[in-house]
Amino acid sequence: MAQTPDPEDELAGSEQPFVEHLMELRNRLVKAVLAVGVVAGVLFLFPGPGPLYDFLAAPLVAHLPQGATMIATSVISPFMVPLKILLMTAFLIALPVVLYQLWAFVAPGLYSHEKKTVLPLVVSSTILFFLGVAFCYYFVFGRVFAFIQSFAPKSITAAPDIEAYLGFVLTMFLAFGVTFEVPIAVVVLVRLGVISVEKLKHGRGYFIVGSFVIAAIITPPDVVSQLALAIPMCLLYEVGIWAAQLFARGRPPEDETAEQGESSPSSGPP
């Protein structure tokens, strides 16, 4: 006997064939790639790949000895490295469009209360990632490069390779961008019931130790960059606990009612 859909299920009857899902995914990916391509084209015309690399290298160049410059040890590095930076910048600028396409793809399969939860998390995680990258570029780089150059002997002229510098920058950007996602991760874990706020508070000491261990592994072997990564990670952990408490306090009533209904036995007649 065929089962009738639950009248309270707002997703009933909205199922689509697998082929339609693939076509929808293809269209969303095409739009996301086009957004990145358009931004890359604009950046190629103005300001251009060269000025973009100069902007990225400015914190290091400012602390090089007078007259010293960066070098390219590969024949194609002067062409490929600025091009990679242009594509990376285009992706970051177009990231809101890319995330919107992802959101538009998964939103039809979410309940209304899930949409109210996921969309703010996507927006806030994007903003926090950008804040982490900006914090790394404008605050961390200058202090790290100044600290490193202070240890360089006077008999050595620093001439960093542009490709090695790009790898260093991408690693640091990713490390600080992910670090600034700590509050989002804490809120999601609490929301999913994986861990409670009380356990997060009790495990604060372990997280602090883990933060310094992670910072020592990811960052260069200098005290400045390790502290610059570990201390914000610990502070953002506290922000995540505070946000998780507010999020749980403002939880939608229908979620709590649904969970209570699942956990309690039915009260109908036997």
C-alpha positions in Angstrom: 0.0 0.0 0.0 1.4 3.4 -1.0 2.3 5.8 1.8 0.8 9.2 1.6 3.2 12.1 2.3 3.2 13.7 5.7 1.1 16.9 5.4 3.5 18.6 7.8 6.5 17.8 5.7 7.1 21.0 3.7 9.5 19.1 1.3 6.9 16.5 0.3 6.5 16.4 -3.5 9.5 18.5 -4.2 11.8 15.7 -5.1 13.5 16.0 -8.5 15.0 13.3 -10.8 18.7 12.6 -10.5 19.4 14.0 -14.0 17.7 17.3 -13.1 19.9 17.6 -10.1 23.0 17.1 -12.3 21.8 19.7 -14.7 21.1 22.1 -11.8 24.6 21.5 -10.4 26.1 22.1 -13.9 24.3 25.4 -14.3 25.4 26.5 -10.8 29.0 25.6 -11.5 29.0 27.4 -14.8 27.7 30.5 -13.2 30.3 30.3 -10.5 33.1 29.8 -13.0 31.8 32.7 -15.1 31.8 35.0 -12.1 35.4 34.1 -11.3 36.3 34.6 -15.0 34.7 38.0 -15.3 36.5 39.3 -12.2 39.8 37.8 -13.5 39.3 39.6 -16.8 38.6 42.9 -15.0 41.7 42.5 -12.8 43.8 41.6 -15.8 42.9 44.9 -17.4 43.2 46.9 -14.2 45.4 46.9 -12.2 47.0 43.9 -13.9 48.9 40.8 -12.6 52.2 42.7 -11.9 50.7 45.4 -9.6 48.7 42.7 -7.8 51.9 40.8 -7.0 53.6 44.1 -6.0 50.8 44.7 -3.6 51.1 41.1 -2.2 54.9 41.4 -1.8 54.8 44.9 -0.2 55.1 43.7 3.4 58.2 41.7 2.6 59.8 44.3 0.3 59.4 47.0 2.9 61.7 45.0 5.3 64.4 44.0 2.8 67.8 45.8 2.9 68.0 48.9 0.8 68.6 48.0 -2.9 67.6 44.3 -2.4 64.8 42.8 -4.6 63.0 39.6 -5.0 64.3 37.1 -7.6 62.8 34.5 -9.9 64.7 31.2 -10.1 62.5 29.7 -12.8 62.2 30.9 -16.4 58.4 31.0 -16.3 58.0 32.3 -12.8 57.7 36.0 -13.7 54.7 35.0 -15.8 53.1 32.2 -13.8 53.3 33.6 -10.3 51.5 36.9 -11.0 48.9 35.0 -13.0 48.3 32.6 -10.1 47.9 35.6 -7.8 45.4 37.2 -10.2 43.3 34.0 -10.2 43.5 33.7 -6.4 42.4 37.3 -6.1 39.5 36.8 -8.6 38.3 33.8 -6.7 38.3 35.7 -3.4 36.4 38.6 -4.8 33.9 36.3 -6.5 33.6 34.1 -3.4 30.2 35.6 -2.4 28.8 34.7 -5.8 30.3 31.2 -5.6 28.8 30.6 -2.2 25.4 32.0 -3.3 25.4 29.4 -6.2 26.2 26.7 -3.7 23.4 28.0 -1.4 20.9 28.1 -4.3 21.7 24.5 -5.1 21.2 23.0 -1.6 18.4 25.4 -0.4 15.5 23.6 -2.0 16.3 20.5 0.0 16.4 22.3 3.3 13.5 22.9 5.7 12.6 26.5 6.5 14.3 26.4 10.0 17.5 24.9 8.4 17.6 27.7 5.8 17.4 30.2 8.7 20.4 28.5 10.2 22.6 27.7 7.2 22.4 31.1 5.4 23.7 33.2 8.4 26.5 30.6 8.9 27.6 30.8 5.3 27.6 34.6 5.3 29.4 34.9 8.7 32.0 32.2 7.7 32.8 34.1 4.6 33.3 37.4 6.5 35.4 35.7 9.1 37.7 34.1 6.5 38.2 37.5 4.8 39.0 39.0 8.3 41.6 36.3 8.9 43.3 37.0 5.6 43.3 40.8 6.2 44.6 40.3 9.7 47.5 38.2 8.3 48.4 40.7 5.6 48.1 43.9 7.5 49.2 42.9 11.0 51.1 39.6 11.0 53.3 39.9 7.9 54.9 43.2 8.8 55.9 41.9 12.3 57.1 38.5 11.1 59.3 39.9 8.3 60.8 42.5 10.6 61.5 39.8 13.2 63.1 37.5 10.6 65.3 40.3 9.0 66.5 41.4 12.5 68.3 38.0 12.7 69.9 38.1 9.3 73.7 38.6 9.4 75.0 41.7 7.7 77.1 39.6 5.4 73.9 38.1 3.8 71.8 40.0 1.3 68.2 38.6 1.4 66.7 38.0 -2.1 63.6 35.8 -1.6 62.3 33.8 -4.6 58.9 35.0 -5.8 57.5 31.4 -6.2 58.6 30.5 -2.7 57.0 33.7 -1.3 53.7 32.9 -3.0 53.6 29.4 -1.4 54.4 31.0 2.0 51.7 33.6 1.6 49.0 31.1 0.5 49.9 28.9 3.5 49.6 31.8 5.9 46.4 33.1 4.4 44.8 29.7 4.6 46.0 29.2 8.2 44.6 32.5 9.4 41.4 32.2 7.3 40.6 28.8 8.8 41.6 30.0 12.3 39.0 32.7 12.1 36.4 30.0 11.4 36.7 28.7 14.9 33.5 30.4 16.2 31.5 28.9 13.3 32.9 25.5 14.0 32.0 25.8 17.7 28.4 27.0 17.0 27.9 24.2 14.5 29.1 21.5 16.8 26.9 22.7 19.6 23.9 23.1 17.2 24.4 19.5 16.0 24.6 18.2 19.5 28.1 16.8 19.1 29.3 18.7 22.2 27.7 20.9 24.8 28.7 24.4 25.9 29.7 23.1 29.3 32.1 20.6 27.8 33.6 23.3 25.7 34.2 25.4 28.8 35.8 22.5 30.6 38.0 21.7 27.6 39.3 25.3 27.4 42.8 24.3 28.7 43.2 21.5 26.2 42.2 23.8 23.3 44.7 26.4 24.4 47.5 23.8 24.4 46.3 22.5 21.0 46.3 26.0 19.6 49.9 26.6 20.4 50.9 23.1 19.0 49.0 23.8 15.8 50.6 27.3 15.5 54.0 25.8 16.0 53.4 23.3 13.2 51.8 25.6 10.6 53.6 28.9 11.0 57.4 29.5 10.4 59.7 28.7 13.3 59.5 32.2 14.9 57.8 33.3 18.1 55.9 36.2 16.5 53.9 34.3 13.9 53.2 31.5 16.4 51.8 33.9 18.9 49.9 35.8 16.2 48.1 32.6 15.2 47.6 30.9 18.7 46.4 33.9 20.6 43.6 34.9 18.1 42.6 31.2 18.0 42.1 31.1 21.7 40.2 34.4 21.7 38.0 33.2 18.9 37.3 30.0 20.8 35.8 32.1 23.6 33.8 34.1 21.0 32.5 30.7 19.7 31.3 29.7 23.2 29.6 33.0 23.7 27.9 32.8 20.3 26.9 29.2 20.9 25.2 30.2 24.1 23.3 33.0 22.4 22.4 30.7 19.5 21.0 28.0 21.8 19.1 30.6 23.7 17.5 31.9 20.5 16.7 28.5 19.1 13.5 28.3 17.1 10.6 26.8 19.1 9.8 24.3 16.3 13.2 22.7 16.5 12.8 22.1 20.3 9.3 20.8 19.8 10.4 18.4 17.1 13.3 17.1 19.2 11.0 16.6 22.2 8.5 14.8 20.1 11.3 12.4 18.8 12.6 11.8 22.3 9.3 11.3 24.1 7.0 8.2 23.4 3.7 8.8 21.6 0.8 9.5 23.9 -1.9 7.8 21.8 -4.0 4.9 22.9 -2.3 1.4 22.5 
